[in-house]
Amino acid sequence: MDIWRFQRILAIRLIQWALASIGLGAILALGTKFWRGVGSQFIGWGVINIGIAYFGGRMAEQRVQTLPDPYAPEILHREGANLQRLLWINALLDLVYMRGGQWLARNGGAYRRGMGVGIFVQGLALFIFDLIHANDTPVEQD
């Protein structure tokens, strides 16, 4: 699979996760203060992830259209390596989000604790998402 197709699939998967998060968050937001806190994070992260997937997909499509030969081996290699690096950086950031979520879950009232749990769960899900896709990123050899 080439990097351009992989990026389209990645964007679709991120949007699917985001929509599931928003839907579950809307349900959770109907509960107690704790669950409203969790739900608020699921909704917020879902909206942000839709934006990331949309703009990331658009940028990839623009690159395909503007590069002289987007399927040249050196381009495929460079684009794959860049995406892989970005996914590894995101995985490290996900660990930071998870740690922040843990801290928030231990401090404050019910709503803040719920927010912390929501942040932790979203960070964990994205950590797994980023790890899987970083390992699967096609990095064509020259």
Helices and strands as residue ranges (DSSP letters): H 3-28, H 33-66, H 73-106, H 110-136
